[in-house]
Amino acid sequence: MTVLLKGPAPILEVAKLKVSGAVEVYALLWESAYKDIRIDQRKRLPKNERRDCGGTSEWSIKGLADVLGIGREKVRKAIKALLNSGFISIDGLLPTQQGSKKRQFRVTHPGQLEARK
């Protein structure tokens, strides 16, 4: 499912979760996903129109913690709260150069989801 991210991020709704670090994590994931503009080859659109946005972000928990300057445990709790409330979802696992796998997050808005947890 691809989602076009339109308008500003729903920061006020994320802030209502009252989880420390959730706003910062969501804002960074939103910006990263907004820039993900992989082209869907199945659809034929004029070149000047924006195509299906991937809406995904490949940030690791360690990377988010380093960039935001907050602890990894705080980032984990924020991601868990965002997952449970439907603001992000896990789109899959991607292999890394070290052989392990890292999560790929899909940024969504609960109003755009057909089915929620």
C-alpha atoms as an extended CHARMM CRD file, in Angstrom:
* protein
*
       117  EXT
         1         1  MET       CA              0.0000000000        0.0000000000        0.0000000000  PROA      1               0.0000000000
         2         2  THR       CA              1.5160000000        3.2970000000       -1.0240000000  PROA      2               0.0000000000
         3         3  VAL       CA              0.3920000000        6.4730000000        0.6450000000  PROA      3               0.0000000000
         4         4  LEU       CA              0.8210000000       10.0160000000       -0.5710000000  PROA      4               0.0000000000
         5         5  LEU       CA              1.8390000000       12.1090000000        2.4100000000  PROA      5               0.0000000000
         6         6  LYS       CA              0.0080000000       15.3890000000        2.0160000000  PROA      6               0.0000000000
         7         7  GLY       CA              0.1440000000       18.5190000000        4.0750000000  PROA      7               0.0000000000
         8         8  PRO       CA              1.8000000000       18.9290000000        7.4300000000  PROA      8               0.0000000000
         9         9  ALA       CA              2.4580000000       16.0230000000        9.7530000000  PROA      9               0.0000000000
        10        10  PRO       CA             -0.2140000000       15.4460000000       12.4410000000  PROA      10              0.0000000000
        11        11  ILE       CA              2.1260000000       16.5430000000       15.2300000000  PROA      11              0.0000000000
        12        12  LEU       CA             -0.6700000000       17.6240000000       17.6000000000  PROA      12              0.0000000000
        13        13  GLU       CA             -2.2370000000       14.1830000000       17.4390000000  PROA      13              0.0000000000
        14        14  VAL       CA              1.1310000000       12.5360000000       18.1380000000  PROA      14              0.0000000000
        15        15  ALA       CA              1.6980000000       14.9020000000       21.0550000000  PROA      15              0.0000000000
        16        16  LYS       CA             -1.5460000000       13.6570000000       22.6070000000  PROA      16              0.0000000000
        17        17  LEU       CA              0.1170000000       10.2640000000       23.0760000000  PROA      17              0.0000000000
        18        18  LYS       CA              2.1230000000       11.8570000000       25.9190000000  PROA      18              0.0000000000
        19        19  VAL       CA              5.1310000000        9.6190000000       25.2830000000  PROA      19              0.0000000000
        20        20  SER       CA              8.4920000000       11.2710000000       25.6620000000  PROA      20              0.0000000000
        21        21  GLY       CA             10.2900000000       11.5490000000       22.3120000000  PROA      21              0.0000000000
        22        22  ALA       CA              7.3080000000       10.4790000000       20.1720000000  PROA      22              0.0000000000
        23        23  VAL       CA              6.9530000000       13.8600000000       18.4720000000  PROA      23              0.0000000000
        24        24  GLU       CA             10.6420000000       14.0530000000       17.5810000000  PROA      24              0.0000000000
        25        25  VAL       CA             10.7640000000       10.4800000000       16.2670000000  PROA      25              0.0000000000
        26        26  TYR       CA              7.5690000000       10.8920000000       14.2440000000  PROA      26              0.0000000000
        27        27  ALA       CA              8.6820000000       14.2190000000       12.7630000000  PROA      27              0.0000000000
        28        28  LEU       CA             11.9730000000       12.7000000000       11.5860000000  PROA      28              0.0000000000
        29        29  LEU       CA             10.2690000000        9.6000000000       10.1780000000  PROA      29              0.0000000000
        30        30  TRP       CA              7.6320000000       11.7820000000        8.4530000000  PROA      30              0.0000000000
        31        31  GLU       CA             10.2530000000       13.9760000000        6.7900000000  PROA      31              0.0000000000
        32        32  SER       CA             12.2290000000       10.9570000000        5.6540000000  PROA      32              0.0000000000
        33        33  ALA       CA              9.1220000000        9.2110000000        4.2940000000  PROA      33              0.0000000000
        34        34  TYR       CA              7.9200000000       12.4030000000        2.5910000000  PROA      34              0.0000000000
        35        35  LYS       CA             11.1610000000       12.4680000000        0.5930000000  PROA      35              0.0000000000
        36        36  ASP       CA             10.7240000000        8.8340000000       -0.4610000000  PROA      36              0.0000000000
        37        37  ILE       CA              9.2980000000        9.2750000000       -3.9580000000  PROA      37              0.0000000000
        38        38  ARG       CA              9.9110000000        5.9540000000       -5.6080000000  PROA      38              0.0000000000
        39        39  ILE       CA              8.1110000000        5.8070000000       -8.9330000000  PROA      39              0.0000000000
        40        40  ASP       CA              5.4370000000        3.1920000000       -9.4100000000  PROA      40              0.0000000000
        41        41  GLN       CA              6.1980000000        1.7600000000      -12.8320000000  PROA      41              0.0000000000
        42        42  ARG       CA              2.6800000000        0.3410000000      -13.2700000000  PROA      42              0.0000000000
        43        43  LYS       CA              0.9810000000        3.7300000000      -13.4940000000  PROA      43              0.0000000000
        44        44  ARG       CA              1.3510000000        6.1190000000      -16.3890000000  PROA      44              0.0000000000
        45        45  LEU       CA              1.2000000000        9.7120000000      -15.1830000000  PROA      45              0.0000000000
        46        46  PRO       CA              2.3970000000       12.9280000000      -16.7800000000  PROA      46              0.0000000000
        47        47  LYS       CA              5.9510000000       13.8180000000      -15.7540000000  PROA      47              0.0000000000
        48        48  ASN       CA              4.9180000000       16.9780000000      -13.9120000000  PROA      48              0.0000000000
        49        49  GLU       CA              2.5870000000       15.1100000000      -11.5110000000  PROA      49              0.0000000000
        50        50  ARG       CA              3.8640000000       13.5980000000       -8.3100000000  PROA      50              0.0000000000
        51        51  ARG       CA              3.7540000000        9.8300000000       -8.4690000000  PROA      51              0.0000000000
        52        52  ASP       CA              2.9750000000        7.2750000000       -5.8040000000  PROA      52              0.0000000000
        53        53  CYS       CA              5.0770000000        8.0490000000       -2.7660000000  PROA      53              0.0000000000
        54        54  GLY       CA              6.7580000000        5.1400000000       -1.1070000000  PROA      54              0.0000000000
        55        55  GLY       CA              6.1670000000        6.6680000000        2.3120000000  PROA      55              0.0000000000
        56        56  THR       CA              8.8210000000        4.4900000000        3.8970000000  PROA      56              0.0000000000
        57        57  SER       CA             11.7550000000        5.2350000000        6.1340000000  PROA      57              0.0000000000
        58        58  GLU       CA             14.7580000000        3.0340000000        6.8350000000  PROA      58              0.0000000000
        59        59  TRP       CA             15.9670000000        4.6420000000       10.0540000000  PROA      59              0.0000000000
        60        60  SER       CA             17.3300000000        2.3370000000       12.7130000000  PROA      60              0.0000000000
        61        61  ILE       CA             16.6740000000        2.8800000000       16.4040000000  PROA      61              0.0000000000
        62        62  LYS       CA             20.3510000000        3.6620000000       16.9180000000  PROA      62              0.0000000000
        63        63  GLY       CA             20.3250000000        6.1420000000       14.0330000000  PROA      63              0.0000000000
        64        64  LEU       CA             17.2340000000        7.9130000000       15.3330000000  PROA      64              0.0000000000
        65        65  ALA       CA             18.7200000000        8.1250000000       18.8270000000  PROA      65              0.0000000000
        66        66  ASP       CA             22.0220000000        9.5310000000       17.5320000000  PROA      66              0.0000000000
        67        67  VAL       CA             20.4400000000       12.1700000000       15.2930000000  PROA      67              0.0000000000
        68        68  LEU       CA             17.8560000000       13.2800000000       17.8500000000  PROA      68              0.0000000000
        69        69  GLY       CA             20.2600000000       13.1660000000       20.7930000000  PROA      69              0.0000000000
        70        70  ILE       CA             17.9830000000       11.0120000000       22.9420000000  PROA      70              0.0000000000
        71        71  GLY       CA             18.4550000000        7.5410000000       24.3850000000  PROA      71              0.0000000000
        72        72  ARG       CA             17.7240000000        4.3310000000       22.5210000000  PROA      72              0.0000000000
        73        73  GLU       CA             15.2320000000        3.1890000000       25.1390000000  PROA      73              0.0000000000
        74        74  LYS       CA             13.2630000000        6.4240000000       24.7400000000  PROA      74              0.0000000000
        75        75  VAL       CA             13.2360000000        5.9060000000       20.9600000000  PROA      75              0.0000000000
        76        76  ARG       CA             12.0310000000        2.3070000000       21.4100000000  PROA      76              0.0000000000
        77        77  LYS       CA              9.1690000000        3.4320000000       23.6430000000  PROA      77              0.0000000000
        78        78  ALA       CA              8.2300000000        6.1860000000       21.1960000000  PROA      78              0.0000000000
        79        79  ILE       CA              8.2190000000        3.7620000000       18.2570000000  PROA      79              0.0000000000
        80        80  LYS       CA              6.1230000000        1.2850000000       20.2290000000  PROA      80              0.0000000000
        81        81  ALA       CA              3.5690000000        3.9970000000       21.0340000000  PROA      81              0.0000000000
        82        82  LEU       CA              3.4920000000        5.1610000000       17.3980000000  PROA      82              0.0000000000
        83        83  LEU       CA              3.0120000000        1.5720000000       16.1960000000  PROA      83              0.0000000000
        84        84  ASN       CA              0.2100000000        0.9010000000       18.6620000000  PROA      84              0.0000000000
        85        85  SER       CA             -1.6350000000        4.0960000000       17.7590000000  PROA      85              0.0000000000
        86        86  GLY       CA             -1.3400000000        3.5390000000       13.9960000000  PROA      86              0.0000000000
        87        87  PHE       CA              0.9240000000        6.4660000000       13.0890000000  PROA      87              0.0000000000
        88        88  ILE       CA              3.5920000000        4.1310000000       11.7050000000  PROA      88              0.0000000000
        89        89  SER       CA              3.6800000000        0.4980000000       10.6670000000  PROA      89              0.0000000000
        90        90  ILE       CA              6.4420000000       -1.9720000000        9.9150000000  PROA      90              0.0000000000
        91        91  ASP       CA              6.6090000000       -2.5110000000        6.1840000000  PROA      91              0.0000000000
        92        92  GLY       CA              9.2330000000       -5.2370000000        6.1930000000  PROA      92              0.0000000000
        93        93  LEU       CA             12.7870000000       -6.1920000000        7.0250000000  PROA      93              0.0000000000
        94        94  LEU       CA             15.7550000000       -5.1190000000        4.9260000000  PROA      94              0.0000000000
        95        95  PRO       CA             19.1220000000       -6.9000000000        4.8990000000  PROA      95              0.0000000000
        96        96  THR       CA             22.1500000000       -4.9140000000        6.0290000000  PROA      96              0.0000000000
        97        97  GLN       CA             25.8010000000       -5.2630000000        5.0780000000  PROA      97              0.0000000000
        98        98  GLN       CA             26.4980000000       -6.9620000000        8.4080000000  PROA      98              0.0000000000
        99        99  GLY       CA             23.9960000000       -9.7330000000        7.6180000000  PROA      99              0.0000000000
       100       100  SER       CA             21.3650000000       -8.6910000000       10.1270000000  PROA      100             0.0000000000
       101       101  LYS       CA             18.0180000000       -7.2010000000        9.1910000000  PROA      101             0.0000000000
       102       102  LYS       CA             16.6000000000       -3.7840000000       10.0090000000  PROA      102             0.0000000000
       103       103  ARG       CA             13.0110000000       -2.6290000000       10.0220000000  PROA      103             0.0000000000
       104       104  GLN       CA             11.5230000000       -0.4970000000        7.3100000000  PROA      104             0.0000000000
       105       105  PHE       CA              8.8540000000        1.8080000000        8.7270000000  PROA      105             0.0000000000
       106       106  ARG       CA              5.8740000000        3.0640000000        6.7350000000  PROA      106             0.0000000000
       107       107  VAL       CA              4.5640000000        6.4090000000        7.9190000000  PROA      107             0.0000000000
       108       108  THR       CA              0.7970000000        6.5690000000        7.8150000000  PROA      108             0.0000000000
       109       109  HSD       CA             -1.9690000000        8.5580000000        9.3490000000  PROA      109             0.0000000000
       110       110  PRO       CA             -4.6430000000        6.6090000000       11.2450000000  PROA      110             0.0000000000
       111       111  GLY       CA             -7.3200000000        8.2590000000        9.1000000000  PROA      111             0.0000000000
       112       112  GLN       CA             -5.7170000000        6.8250000000        5.9390000000  PROA      112             0.0000000000
       113       113  LEU       CA             -5.6840000000        3.2260000000        7.1180000000  PROA      113             0.0000000000
       114       114  GLU       CA             -8.4210000000        0.8250000000        6.0430000000  PROA      114             0.0000000000
       115       115  ALA       CA             -7.9540000000       -1.4010000000        9.0640000000  PROA      115             0.0000000000
       116       116  ARG       CA             -6.3320000000       -0.5360000000       12.3800000000  PROA      116             0.0000000000
       117       117  LYS       CA             -5.1530000000       -2.6890000000       15.2350000000  PROA      117             0.0000000000
